[in-house]
Amino acid sequence: MKLLSVLIALAAVPATAQVAPLSFDAGKSLPIAVGDWRYATTTTGSESRYGNVLVLRCNRGSRTVQIERVGSSGQPLTIATSAMTRSVPAGGTIYASDKLLDAIAFSRGRFLVAGGAGPVLAIPSWPEAARAVEDCRI
């Protein structure tokens, strides 16, 4: 009876709370999230958006980049690239010189974003992501 109770409790855990792939290799089979990269200048720097799911926002004044999963602002994220896997603090703001941003730009074809609402996202590594980062390094 005790085992049955545990199994029922585990079955009730929502899909978003289940363990997501935390490594690049584990996420290679995930489909690329729907969308395209778009780059735009802003009054404080620039931003690169991937569809309606991810934003990399450059703040030139503070030389920081905010990585935001749309709809999950203020929650920590885990980013997995072909070179490294690391957590980003709640709010997603890191210094523009952070090696994680280089790992995103040069990841082999994609990088993964876990955390916040929804499943793990596989995002293509296109130049637009690197462009917003470079704006903060000038």
FIKOLZA-1660 file (N, C-alpha, C; in steps of 0.1 Angstrom, whole numbers, plus 5000, padded with zeros to 4 digits):
% residues 138
   i   px   py   pz ch aa at
   1 5008 4988 5000  A  M  N
   1 5000 5000 5000  A  M CA
   1 5009 5013 5000  A  M  C
   2 5020 5012 5008  A  K  N
   2 5028 5024 5008  A  K CA
   2 5035 5026 4995  A  K  C
   3 5039 5016 4988  A  L  N
   3 5045 5017 4974  A  L CA
   3 5035 5023 4965  A  L  C
   4 5022 5019 4966  A  L  N
   4 5012 5024 4957  A  L CA
   4 5010 5039 4959  A  L  C
   5 5010 5043 4972  A  S  N
   5 5009 5057 4975  A  S CA
   5 5020 5066 4969  A  S  C
   6 5032 5060 4969  A  V  N
   6 5044 5067 4964  A  V CA
   6 5042 5068 4948  A  V  C
   7 5038 5058 4942  A  L  N
   7 5037 5058 4927  A  L CA
   7 5026 5067 4923  A  L  C
   8 5015 5068 4930  A  I  N
   8 5004 5077 4927  A  I CA
   8 5009 5092 4929  A  I  C
   9 5017 5094 4939  A  A  N
   9 5022 5108 4942  A  A CA
   9 5031 5112 4930  A  A  C
  10 5040 5103 4926  A  L  N
  10 5049 5106 4915  A  L CA
  10 5042 5108 4902  A  L  C
  11 5031 5101 4900  A  A  N
  11 5023 5103 4887  A  A CA
  11 5017 5117 4887  A  A  C
  12 5014 5122 4899  A  A  N
  12 5007 5135 4899  A  A CA
  12 5017 5147 4897  A  A  C
  13 5030 5145 4896  A  V  N
  13 5039 5156 4894  A  V CA
  13 5038 5161 4880  A  V  C
  14 5035 5174 4879  A  P  N
  14 5034 5180 4865  A  P CA
  14 5046 5178 4857  A  P  C
  15 5045 5178 4844  A  A  N
  15 5056 5176 4834  A  A CA
  15 5066 5186 4836  A  A  C
  16 5063 5199 4839  A  T  N
  16 5073 5210 4840  A  T CA
  16 5081 5208 4852  A  T  C
  17 5077 5200 4862  A  A  N
  17 5085 5198 4874  A  A CA
  17 5095 5186 4872  A  A  C
  18 5093 5178 4862  A  Q  N
  18 5102 5166 4860  A  Q CA
  18 5116 5171 4856  A  Q  C
  19 5125 5162 4859  A  V  N
  19 5139 5165 4856  A  V CA
  19 5142 5167 4841  A  V  C
  20 5148 5178 4837  A  A  N
  20 5150 5181 4823  A  A CA
  20 5165 5177 4820  A  A  C
  21 5168 5175 4807  A  P  N
  21 5182 5173 4804  A  P CA
  21 5191 5184 4808  A  P  C
  22 5201 5181 4815  A  L  N
  22 5210 5192 4820  A  L CA
  22 5223 5192 4813  A  L  C
  23 5224 5184 4802  A  S  N
  23 5237 5184 4795  A  S CA
  23 5233 5186 4780  A  S  C
  24 5243 5191 4772  A  F  N
  24 5241 5193 4758  A  F CA
  24 5238 5179 4751  A  F  C
  25 5246 5169 4755  A  D  N
  25 5244 5156 4748  A  D CA
  25 5230 5150 4751  A  D  C
  26 5225 5152 4763  A  A  N
  26 5212 5147 4766  A  A CA
  26 5201 5154 4758  A  A  C
  27 5203 5167 4754  A  G  N
  27 5193 5174 4746  A  G CA
  27 5195 5174 4731  A  G  C
  28 5204 5166 4726  A  K  N
  28 5206 5166 4711  A  K CA
  28 5194 5162 4704  A  K  C
  29 5186 5153 4710  A  S  N
  29 5174 5148 4703  A  S CA
  29 5162 5157 4703  A  S  C
  30 5163 5168 4711  A  L  N
  30 5152 5177 4712  A  L CA
  30 5150 5185 4699  A  L  C
  31 5137 5187 4695  A  P  N
  31 5135 5195 4683  A  P CA
  31 5139 5210 4686  A  P  C
  32 5143 5217 4676  A  I  N
  32 5146 5231 4677  A  I CA
  32 5132 5238 4680  A  I  C
  33 5132 5247 4690  A  A  N
  33 5120 5255 4693  A  A CA
  33 5116 5263 4681  A  A  C
  34 5103 5265 4680  A  V  N
  34 5097 5272 4668  A  V CA
  34 5101 5287 4670  A  V  C
  35 5106 5293 4659  A  G  N
  35 5109 5307 4659  A  G CA
  35 5121 5310 4650  A  G  C
  36 5124 5323 4650  A  D  N
  36 5136 5328 4643  A  D CA
  36 5143 5339 4652  A  D  C
  37 5156 5341 4650  A  W  N
  37 5162 5352 4657  A  W CA
  37 5160 5365 4651  A  W  C
  38 5158 5375 4659  A  R  N
  38 5156 5389 4654  A  R CA
  38 5165 5398 4663  A  R  C
  39 5172 5407 4657  A  Y  N
  39 5181 5416 4664  A  Y CA
  39 5176 5430 4663  A  Y  C
  40 5176 5438 4673  A  A  N
  40 5172 5452 4673  A  A CA
  40 5180 5460 4683  A  A  C
  41 5183 5473 4679  A  T  N
  41 5189 5482 4689  A  T CA
  41 5178 5487 4698  A  T  C
  42 5182 5491 4710  A  T  N
  42 5173 5496 4720  A  T CA
  42 5179 5509 4726  A  T  C
  43 5172 5516 4734  A  T  N
  43 5177 5528 4740  A  T CA
  43 5188 5526 4750  A  T  C
  44 5189 5514 4755  A  T  N
  44 5200 5510 4765  A  T CA
  44 5210 5501 4759  A  T  C
  45 5209 5497 4747  A  G  N
  45 5219 5488 4740  A  G CA
  45 5212 5481 4728  A  G  C
  46 5210 5468 4730  A  S  N
  46 5203 5460 4720  A  S CA
  46 5197 5447 4726  A  S  C
  47 5190 5440 4717  A  E  N
  47 5185 5427 4722  A  E CA
  47 5183 5418 4710  A  E  C
  48 5185 5406 4713  A  S  N
  48 5182 5395 4703  A  S CA
  48 5171 5386 4708  A  S  C
  49 5161 5384 4700  A  R  N
  49 5149 5376 4705  A  R CA
  49 5148 5364 4696  A  R  C
  50 5146 5352 4702  A  Y  N
  50 5143 5340 4695  A  Y CA
  50 5128 5337 4696  A  Y  C
  51 5121 5339 4685  A  G  N
  51 5107 5337 4685  A  G CA
  51 5100 5344 4697  A  G  C
  52 5091 5337 4703  A  N  N
  52 5084 5343 4715  A  N CA
  52 5089 5336 4728  A  N  C
  53 5101 5330 4728  A  V  N
  53 5105 5322 4739  A  V CA
  53 5118 5327 4746  A  V  C
  54 5127 5334 4739  A  L  N
  54 5140 5338 4746  A  L CA
  54 5144 5351 4742  A  L  C
  55 5150 5359 4751  A  V  N
  55 5156 5372 4748  A  V CA
  55 5170 5373 4755  A  V  C
  56 5179 5378 4747  A  L  N
  56 5192 5382 4752  A  L CA
  56 5193 5397 4751  A  L  C
  57 5193 5404 4762  A  R  N
  57 5192 5419 4762  A  R CA
  57 5205 5425 4767  A  R  C
  58 5211 5433 4759  A  C  N
  58 5224 5440 4763  A  C CA
  58 5220 5454 4770  A  C  C
  59 5227 5456 4781  A  N  N
  59 5226 5469 4788  A  N CA
  59 5240 5475 4787  A  N  C
  60 5242 5484 4778  A  R  N
  60 5256 5489 4776  A  R CA
  60 5261 5497 4788  A  R  C
  61 5252 5504 4795  A  G  N
  61 5257 5512 4806  A  G CA
  61 5263 5503 4817  A  G  C
  62 5257 5492 4820  A  S  N
  62 5263 5483 4830  A  S CA
  62 5271 5472 4825  A  S  C
  63 5272 5471 4811  A  R  N
  63 5279 5460 4804  A  R CA
  63 5275 5446 4809  A  R  C
  64 5262 5445 4809  A  T  N
  64 5256 5432 4813  A  T CA
  64 5246 5427 4802  A  T  C
  65 5244 5414 4803  A  V  N
  65 5234 5408 4794  A  V CA
  65 5224 5400 4802  A  V  C
  66 5212 5403 4799  A  Q  N
  66 5201 5395 4806  A  Q CA
  66 5196 5384 4797  A  Q  C
  67 5196 5372 4802  A  I  N
  67 5190 5361 4794  A  I CA
  67 5177 5358 4801  A  I  C
  68 5166 5360 4793  A  E  N
  68 5152 5359 4798  A  E CA
  68 5144 5349 4790  A  E  C
  69 5139 5339 4797  A  R  N
  69 5129 5330 4790  A  R CA
  69 5116 5337 4791  A  R  C
  70 5110 5341 4780  A  V  N
  70 5097 5348 4780  A  V CA
  70 5087 5341 4788  A  V  C
  71 5080 5348 4797  A  G  N
  71 5070 5343 4806  A  G CA
  71 5075 5337 4819  A  G  C
  72 5088 5337 4821  A  S  N
  72 5094 5332 4833  A  S CA
  72 5104 5341 4839  A  S  C
  73 5102 5354 4837  A  S  N
  73 5112 5364 4843  A  S CA
  73 5113 5362 4858  A  S  C
  74 5125 5364 4862  A  G  N
  74 5128 5363 4877  A  G CA
  74 5131 5349 4882  A  G  C
  75 5131 5340 4873  A  Q  N
  75 5134 5326 4877  A  Q CA
  75 5147 5322 4872  A  Q  C
  76 5155 5314 4880  A  P  N
  76 5168 5309 4875  A  P CA
  76 5166 5300 4863  A  P  C
  77 5177 5300 4854  A  L  N
  77 5177 5292 4842  A  L CA
  77 5190 5283 4843  A  L  C
  78 5189 5272 4836  A  T  N
  78 5201 5265 4833  A  T CA
  78 5204 5264 4818  A  T  C
  79 5216 5268 4814  A  I  N
  79 5220 5269 4800  A  I CA
  79 5230 5257 4798  A  I  C
  80 5227 5249 4787  A  A  N
  80 5237 5239 4783  A  A CA
  80 5241 5241 4769  A  A  C
  81 5254 5242 4767  A  T  N
  81 5260 5244 4754  A  T CA
  81 5269 5232 4752  A  T  C
  82 5275 5232 4740  A  S  N
  82 5285 5221 4737  A  S CA
  82 5297 5222 4745  A  S  C
  83 5300 5233 4751  A  A  N
  83 5312 5236 4759  A  A CA
  83 5310 5235 4774  A  A  C
  84 5298 5239 4779  A  M  N
  84 5296 5240 4793  A  M CA
  84 5281 5240 4796  A  M  C
  85 5278 5236 4809  A  T  N
  85 5264 5237 4814  A  T CA
  85 5265 5245 4827  A  T  C
  86 5257 5256 4828  A  R  N
  86 5257 5264 4840  A  R CA
  86 5244 5270 4843  A  R  C
  87 5241 5273 4855  A  S  N
  87 5229 5280 4859  A  S CA
  87 5231 5295 4859  A  S  C
  88 5221 5302 4856  A  V  N
  88 5221 5317 4855  A  V CA
  88 5211 5321 4867  A  V  C
  89 5215 5331 4875  A  P  N
  89 5207 5335 4886  A  P CA
  89 5194 5340 4882  A  P  C
  90 5185 5340 4892  A  A  N
  90 5171 5346 4889  A  A CA
  90 5173 5360 4884  A  A  C
  91 5166 5363 4874  A  G  N
  91 5167 5376 4867  A  G CA
  91 5176 5375 4854  A  G  C
  92 5185 5365 4854  A  G  N
  92 5193 5362 4842  A  G CA
  92 5203 5372 4838  A  G  C
  93 5207 5381 4847  A  T  N
  93 5217 5391 4844  A  T CA
  93 5231 5386 4847  A  T  C
  94 5240 5387 4837  A  I  N
  94 5254 5383 4839  A  I CA
  94 5263 5393 4831  A  I  C
  95 5275 5394 4835  A  Y  N
  95 5284 5404 4829  A  Y CA
  95 5287 5400 4814  A  Y  C
  96 5288 5409 4805  A  A  N
  96 5291 5407 4791  A  A CA
  96 5303 5399 4789  A  A  C
  97 5313 5399 4798  A  S  N
  97 5325 5392 4796  A  S CA
  97 5324 5377 4801  A  S  C
  98 5312 5373 4806  A  D  N
  98 5311 5359 4811  A  D CA
  98 5313 5349 4799  A  D  C
  99 5320 5339 4802  A  K  N
  99 5324 5328 4792  A  K CA
  99 5312 5321 4788  A  K  C
 100 5301 5321 4796  A  L  N
 100 5288 5314 4792  A  L CA
 100 5283 5320 4779  A  L  C
 101 5284 5333 4777  A  L  N
 101 5279 5340 4765  A  L CA
 101 5287 5335 4753  A  L  C
 102 5300 5333 4754  A  D  N
 102 5309 5328 4743  A  D CA
 102 5304 5314 4740  A  D  C
 103 5302 5306 4750  A  A  N
 103 5297 5292 4748  A  A CA
 103 5284 5291 4741  A  A  C
 104 5275 5301 4744  A  I  N
 104 5262 5301 4736  A  I CA
 104 5265 5305 4722  A  I  C
 105 5273 5315 4719  A  A  N
 105 5276 5319 4705  A  A CA
 105 5283 5308 4697  A  A  C
 106 5291 5300 4703  A  F  N
 106 5299 5290 4696  A  F CA
 106 5295 5276 4698  A  F  C
 107 5283 5274 4704  A  S  N
 107 5278 5261 4706  A  S CA
 107 5275 5254 4693  A  S  C
 108 5277 5241 4693  A  R  N
 108 5275 5233 4680  A  R CA
 108 5261 5232 4676  A  R  C
 109 5256 5242 4669  A  G  N
 109 5243 5242 4663  A  G CA
 109 5231 5246 4672  A  G  C
 110 5233 5244 4685  A  R  N
 110 5222 5247 4694  A  R CA
 110 5227 5249 4708  A  R  C
 111 5219 5254 4716  A  F  N
 111 5221 5254 4731  A  F CA
 111 5207 5252 4737  A  F  C
 112 5207 5247 4750  A  L  N
 112 5195 5243 4757  A  L CA
 112 5192 5253 4768  A  L  C
 113 5180 5256 4770  A  V  N
 113 5175 5264 4781  A  V CA
 113 5165 5257 4789  A  V  C
 114 5168 5255 4802  A  A  N
 114 5159 5248 4811  A  A CA
 114 5156 5257 4823  A  A  C
 115 5144 5255 4828  A  G  N
 115 5140 5264 4840  A  G CA
 115 5128 5272 4836  A  G  C
 116 5122 5278 4845  A  G  N
 116 5110 5286 4843  A  G CA
 116 5098 5277 4839  A  G  C
 117 5089 5283 4831  A  A  N
 117 5077 5275 4827  A  A CA
 117 5080 5268 4814  A  A  C
 118 5075 5256 4813  A  G  N
 118 5076 5248 4801  A  G CA
 118 5087 5239 4800  A  G  C
 119 5088 5232 4789  A  P  N
 119 5098 5222 4787  A  P CA
 119 5112 5228 4784  A  P  C
 120 5122 5220 4783  A  V  N
 120 5136 5224 4779  A  V CA
 120 5135 5229 4765  A  V  C
 121 5141 5240 4762  A  L  N
 121 5141 5246 4748  A  L CA
 121 5155 5243 4742  A  L  C
 122 5154 5239 4729  A  A  N
 122 5166 5238 4721  A  A CA
 122 5166 5250 4712  A  A  C
 123 5176 5259 4713  A  I  N
 123 5176 5272 4706  A  I CA
 123 5188 5271 4696  A  I  C
 124 5186 5275 4683  A  P  N
 124 5198 5274 4674  A  P CA
 124 5208 5285 4677  A  P  C
 125 5221 5282 4675  A  S  N
 125 5232 5292 4677  A  S CA
 125 5234 5299 4665  A  S  C
 126 5227 5310 4663  A  W  N
 126 5228 5319 4651  A  W CA
 126 5236 5332 4655  A  W  C
 127 5241 5339 4646  A  P  N
 127 5249 5351 4649  A  P CA
 127 5241 5362 4657  A  P  C
 128 5228 5362 4656  A  E  N
 128 5221 5373 4662  A  E CA
 128 5223 5372 4678  A  E  C
 129 5224 5361 4683  A  A  N
 129 5226 5359 4698  A  A CA
 129 5240 5366 4701  A  A  C
 130 5250 5363 4693  A  A  N
 130 5263 5369 4696  A  A CA
 130 5264 5384 4694  A  A  C
 131 5256 5389 4685  A  R  N
 131 5256 5403 4682  A  R CA
 131 5252 5411 4694  A  R  C
 132 5241 5408 4701  A  A  N
 132 5237 5415 4713  A  A CA
 132 5248 5415 4723  A  A  C
 133 5255 5404 4725  A  V  N
 133 5266 5402 4735  A  V CA
 133 5277 5412 4731  A  V  C
 134 5281 5411 4718  A  E  N
 134 5292 5420 4713  A  E CA
 134 5289 5435 4715  A  E  C
 135 5277 5439 4714  A  D  N
 135 5273 5453 4716  A  D CA
 135 5277 5457 4730  A  D  C
 136 5276 5448 4740  A  C  N
 136 5279 5451 4754  A  C CA
 136 5294 5451 4757  A  C  C
 137 5302 5445 4748  A  R  N
 137 5316 5444 4750  A  R CA
 137 5324 5455 4744  A  R  C
 138 5317 5464 4736  A  I  N
 138 5324 5475 4729  A  I CA
 138 5327 5486 4739  A  I  C
% end
